[in-house]
Every structure is written in structure tokens, then in C-alpha cells.
Amino acid sequence: MSHPGATPSDRHRVVVIGSGFGGLTATKALKRADVDIKLIARTQHHLFQPLLYQVATGIISEGEIAPATRVILRKQKNAQVLLGDVTGIDLANRTVKSELLGHTYITPYDTLIVAAGAGQSYFGNDHFAEWAPGMKTIDDALELRGRILGAFEQAERSSDPKRREKLLTFVVVGAGPTGVEMAGQIAELADHTLKGAFRAIDSTKARVILLDAAPSVLPPMGEKLGKKAQARLEKMGVEIQLNAMVTDVDRNGITVKDPDGTTRRIESACKVWSAGVSASPLGKQIADQSDAEVDRAGRVKVLPDLSVPGYPNVFVIGDMAAVEGVPGMAQGAIQGGKYVANTIKAELRGADPFEREPFDYFDKGSMATISRNSAVAKIGPLEFGGYIAWLAWLFLHLIYLVGFRRKLTTLISWFATFVANRRGQLTITEQQAYARIRLEELEEIAAAVEGEKAAS
Ligand SMILES: Cc1cc2nc3c(=O)[nH]c(=O)nc-3n(C[C@H](O)[C@H](O)[C@H](O)COP(=O)(O)OP(=O)(O)OC[C@H]3O[C@@H](n4cnc5c(N)ncnc54)[C@H](O)[C@@H]3O)c2cc1C
């Protein structure tokens, strides 16, 4: 084990885990503070997750939504960015353990900000992940792009009508904002962007199914907006199947249980999972070492000042924290990050940690796009949909993207997609198209060899 090679300093040491909305905001807000910050994250970029589905469906490139964290923080001299997977937090000894390609590093802290976010949840059926990837990382989005476009490519080469049908059936599980956006964009890709680009198949005949165990679309946005979104999707040809519980997922499709208890199959080569989230397992580690509890989604039940009970120097923010009235959305993490940074700064100036004002979340509303020219938005008591909501969505997402050049190129990509029906990112590499299949073949060969060895 090695200790970090940074220069020793007497300054207050802040360790931040995660370079997402929470971790990056907290770090930036400590820019002028008299502290030494180490930001440790398993990805070298800051990811703007709300636009991942646009990477998956070829509208924008991954660079547009995932700038390198160290470049964002280049001018912030009190912050060092460290790549590594945090595998351990030791609350008693105030250290964080991280790993990078077989090397282990121990980083001591005075204050710890844990913002490791959430991963996809398959509700105990983790084997579904192999056949229905979620959408949490750039790797996920590129994998899905490979699967979506790869399915069209294979359908063009197939002369078997049944196989073609399976290849041209896309199932999105989970009718929350991500599922709605994904289903809408696959439908637009098939109906507009790819129209006329194939000779043996008609891409506009592709079937897009959006499926959920819940009885409505977009449940967090309320009945009125849910119905609006549903009607718009149906107009675009998306099949919506509600009260439909997925009981199995395999290479060739999914098995669904309906409310009357009957089960049925949907043959589909390309499945997308956007049905649930579960917080980083680091939350459970914190709970095991403190009086904190985790909720069913693995989120840490923090105190009103976002700290861990018994550890006023350890904060959990963003998707990892369970705070009454704070949704698992970017604003929750951003505002949490700012609040914690301000708390640290105030206490460096002598404020009493036992007199902290509680974190006060300001709800700025939520929105989801359905297709070009159509979105739904909920801002305070206001609920609206259609073109105005879509323009508001475009504007807000542009504002929150990091960097002027990135905003500009994204705007150009959007213009090309939404006005001219062209997508600039329809490339899939050989790796993306074949690597997973080849890996599966290798695994099957390895399993067969193991079986033969065991039998002899
Ligand atoms: C597809 C999708 C669409 C979304 N759309 C919207 C939207 O439209 N509007 C909205 O408000 N919200 C949206 N959200 C939710 C929003 O993105 C999250 O609420 C927000 O990112 C939470 O911020 P965070 O800092 O808690 O975690 P994240 O932004 O997820 O960041 C977590 C960070 O921790 C790092 N990390 C994780 N585990 C480890 C580890 N063990 N060691 C080191 N580093 C680690 C990750 O690499 C990452 O840098 C969407 C989310 C997804 C997935």
C-alpha cells in the first residue's frame, strides 16, 4: 500500500468522492477556501447524465457531455484530481482507500464529502444487466448505441422474417424520464434519421415498446403530464405497456407478467433498462460504521446538515443521500454540494459545527423531453407540455452544460438533428458491434473446457 505523493500541508484536508454534480460543485465552491482538496473519482470526467440518451441515440458525442475533470479544475490550485475506485472508507481513522489498476492508495482527510451517486438497480436480478444495459455511464450509452444501430444492421442482413422482427423490436423497461426520452428517440431515429437508408428493411417499421410495472408514465410528474407524455409517444408509434412486470430477460427477449397473472414473451434483440436506481455501496459501508441507516435504495439517511450521525466532518450528498423532500436529481446534488462547501468555509472561519443551519432544498422543477418539439415540465404549481416546454428544456440543459465550446457544438448538433433530421454520431466501432458477442463466445468456450475438465 502506498500513501499519496502530494506535498504535506498543514491546511485542512478535504477529500471528495465523485466528480458528478455533487462532488464537482462542492469542489468548485471551495475554490477560495484555505483547504487542500483531493477529488477521487472512478471516471476521469464529469458526466452530464441528463443527456446520456442523446449519446446513445447518436445525436451528440460523448465529449459534449463528459469533459475531463482535471481540465475543468485546471485553474483551481487547491484541488487535485485523482483517478481511482474508492473501495473503503474508514470513519474512525479518517481515511479513504482507493484502487487504480492493482495499486491501492490511502488518503487521509479532515472533512469527507461522499458524492458517489447511484447505479442501475435490477431489483435483485443482476443477470438482467447483460441483456438489458442501463444508462448511467458513457460506456453504457456507447454500448446501447452499438446495440441499437447493430440491431438495424443485422436486420438488413437477415432473410428470416422472425429474426428480423426480433431485431427490429426495441424494448425500453421503465417509463420514468430516461425511459420516455429513450423510447422517443429510438422511434425518431427509426422513423426519420434512418428512413430510406436500408434496402432490405424499412426502419420505420421498427417496433418500440415502453414498458413499466407501474400504472402510469412519468409517475413523479403527476397524472396530467404523464397522460400528455403517453399520448405524444403513442402518436409517434411507441407502444406503451403499463402494469407489466418484467420477470425475465435473456438474449432473445423478455418475459412479462400481466396483472391477471399470465405471462407472455416479447422477442427483442435490443433491450434498455431504465427502471430503478440503487445508491453506491459506499453508503452501506458508512452505515455499518456509524449510527446512520440506509433506505431501500441504499441511500444514507443523513442528518439535516447532510452529515453522518456521530461524524460532523463526513457529509453525504446527491443521489447517495436520503433527505426528505429532495429528489434524486441534479439540483439536489448541486445544492447539496454548495451547502456543504459553505458549511466548511464558515467553520474554518470559526462557526460552531453544532449550530449549523439545516440544508434547505429549493425545488426548481423537473422536465422531460419526448421528441423534438415536445416536452413536459413541472415548475412549482405550473404544469405544461408541448413546444414551450421543449424550448425551456433546450435552454436549461444548454445552460448547465460545462464550457462555452461544448454548449456551441451541442447547439449545432441539436440544430442538425431537430431541424434537418440528421444525426452526426451514428458511428459504432467494430468493438462495440462485436466485442460483447466475442466475449460471450470466449466465456462459453471457457465454461465448456471447465466442464470437460470436471468430467474427466
Ligand atoms: C440517464 C439519466 C438521466 C437523468 N436526467 C436527469 C434530468 O433530466 N434532470 C435531473 O435533474 N436529473 C437527471 N438525472 C439525475 C442526475 O443525473 C443525478 O441526480 C445526479 O447526477 C446526482 O449527482 P451525484 O453527484 O449524486 O452523482 P453522479 O453525478 O452520479 O456522480 C457520481 C460520481 O461518483 C463517481 N463514483 C461512483 N462510485 C465511485 C467509487 N466507488 N469510487 C470513486 N468514484 C466513484 C462516479 O464516477 C461519478 O463521478 C438523470 C440521471 C440519469 C442516469
The ligand as an SDF file (V2000), in Angstrom:
LIG
                    3D

 53 58  0  0  0  0  0  0  0  0999 V2000
  -29.8760    8.7810  -17.7670 C   0  0  0  0  0  0  0  0  0  0  0  0
  -30.1100    9.8090  -16.6780 C   0  0  0  0  0  0  0  0  0  0  0  0
  -30.8560   10.9490  -16.9420 C   0  0  0  0  0  0  0  0  0  0  0  0
  -31.0780   11.9040  -15.9650 C   0  0  0  0  0  0  0  0  0  0  0  0
  -31.8060   13.0220  -16.2720 N   0  0  0  0  0  0  0  0  0  0  0  0
  -31.9350   13.9910  -15.3420 C   0  0  0  0  0  0  0  0  0  0  0  0
  -32.6030   15.2160  -15.6620 C   0  0  0  0  0  0  0  0  0  0  0  0
  -33.1030   15.3880  -16.7740 O   0  0  0  0  0  0  0  0  0  0  0  0
  -32.6820   16.1770  -14.7060 N   0  0  0  0  0  0  0  0  0  0  0  0
  -32.1260   15.9990  -13.4620 C   0  0  0  0  0  0  0  0  0  0  0  0
  -32.1920   16.9140  -12.6400 O   0  0  0  0  0  0  0  0  0  0  0  0
  -31.5210   14.8630  -13.1260 N   0  0  0  0  0  0  0  0  0  0  0  0
  -31.3860   13.8480  -14.0280 C   0  0  0  0  0  0  0  0  0  0  0  0
  -30.7480   12.6900  -13.6990 N   0  0  0  0  0  0  0  0  0  0  0  0
  -30.2680   12.5010  -12.3200 C   0  0  0  0  0  0  0  0  0  0  0  0
  -28.9610   13.2260  -12.0690 C   0  0  0  0  0  0  0  0  0  0  0  0
  -28.0460   12.9640  -13.1060 O   0  0  0  0  0  0  0  0  0  0  0  0
  -28.4040   12.7460  -10.7250 C   0  0  0  0  0  0  0  0  0  0  0  0
  -29.3530   13.0360   -9.7310 O   0  0  0  0  0  0  0  0  0  0  0  0
  -27.1000   13.4290  -10.3930 C   0  0  0  0  0  0  0  0  0  0  0  0
  -26.1190   13.0680  -11.3360 O   0  0  0  0  0  0  0  0  0  0  0  0
  -26.6310   13.0550   -8.9920 C   0  0  0  0  0  0  0  0  0  0  0  0
  -25.3960   13.6410   -8.7550 O   0  0  0  0  0  0  0  0  0  0  0  0
  -24.3400   12.9420   -7.7950 P   0  0  0  0  0  0  0  0  0  0  0  0
  -23.1990   13.8750   -7.6830 O   0  0  0  0  0  0  0  0  0  0  0  0
  -25.0050   12.4720   -6.5680 O   0  0  0  0  0  0  0  0  0  0  0  0
  -23.9020   11.6090   -8.5640 O   0  0  0  0  0  0  0  0  0  0  0  0
  -23.3030   11.4330  -10.0180 P   0  0  0  0  0  0  0  0  0  0  0  0
  -23.4980   12.6210  -10.8560 O   0  0  0  0  0  0  0  0  0  0  0  0
  -23.8280   10.1250  -10.4840 O   0  0  0  0  0  0  0  0  0  0  0  0
  -21.7500   11.2960   -9.7510 O   0  0  0  0  0  0  0  0  0  0  0  0
  -21.1910   10.2040   -9.0890 C   0  0  0  0  0  0  0  0  0  0  0  0
  -19.6980   10.2610   -9.2210 C   0  0  0  0  0  0  0  0  0  0  0  0
  -19.1050    9.3190   -8.3450 O   0  0  0  0  0  0  0  0  0  0  0  0
  -18.1520    8.5340   -9.0270 C   0  0  0  0  0  0  0  0  0  0  0  0
  -18.0890    7.2580   -8.3350 N   0  0  0  0  0  0  0  0  0  0  0  0
  -19.0920    6.3800   -8.1340 C   0  0  0  0  0  0  0  0  0  0  0  0
  -18.6500    5.3470   -7.3780 N   0  0  0  0  0  0  0  0  0  0  0  0
  -17.3520    5.6010   -7.0990 C   0  0  0  0  0  0  0  0  0  0  0  0
  -16.3540    4.9230   -6.3650 C   0  0  0  0  0  0  0  0  0  0  0  0
  -16.5910    3.7730   -5.7340 N   0  0  0  0  0  0  0  0  0  0  0  0
  -15.1240    5.4570   -6.3190 N   0  0  0  0  0  0  0  0  0  0  0  0
  -14.8590    6.6160   -6.9380 C   0  0  0  0  0  0  0  0  0  0  0  0
  -15.7660    7.3200   -7.6300 N   0  0  0  0  0  0  0  0  0  0  0  0
  -16.9950    6.8120   -7.7010 C   0  0  0  0  0  0  0  0  0  0  0  0
  -18.6640    8.4940  -10.4580 C   0  0  0  0  0  0  0  0  0  0  0  0
  -17.6140    8.1670  -11.3440 O   0  0  0  0  0  0  0  0  0  0  0  0
  -19.1550    9.9230  -10.6040 C   0  0  0  0  0  0  0  0  0  0  0  0
  -18.0800   10.7710  -10.8820 O   0  0  0  0  0  0  0  0  0  0  0  0
  -30.5290   11.7130  -14.6770 C   0  0  0  0  0  0  0  0  0  0  0  0
  -29.7830   10.5600  -14.3950 C   0  0  0  0  0  0  0  0  0  0  0  0
  -29.5670    9.6160  -15.3910 C   0  0  0  0  0  0  0  0  0  0  0  0
  -28.7520    8.3880  -15.0870 C   0  0  0  0  0  0  0  0  0  0  0  0
  1  2  1  0
  2  3  1  0
  2 52  2  0
  3  4  2  0
  4  5  1  0
  4 50  1  0
  5  6  2  0
  6  7  1  0
  6 13  1  0
  7  8  2  0
  7  9  1  0
  9 10  1  0
 10 11  2  0
 10 12  1  0
 12 13  2  0
 13 14  1  0
 14 15  1  0
 14 50  1  0
 15 16  1  0
 16 17  1  0
 16 18  1  0
 18 19  1  0
 18 20  1  0
 20 21  1  0
 20 22  1  0
 22 23  1  0
 23 24  1  0
 24 25  2  0
 24 26  1  0
 24 27  1  0
 27 28  1  0
 28 29  2  0
 28 30  1  0
 28 31  1  0
 31 32  1  0
 32 33  1  0
 33 34  1  0
 33 48  1  0
 34 35  1  0
 35 36  1  0
 35 46  1  0
 36 37  1  0
 36 45  1  0
 37 38  2  0
 38 39  1  0
 39 40  1  0
 39 45  2  0
 40 41  1  0
 40 42  2  0
 42 43  1  0
 43 44  2  0
 44 45  1  0
 46 47  1  0
 46 48  1  0
 48 49  1  0
 50 51  2  0
 51 52  1  0
 52 53  1  0
M  END
$$$$
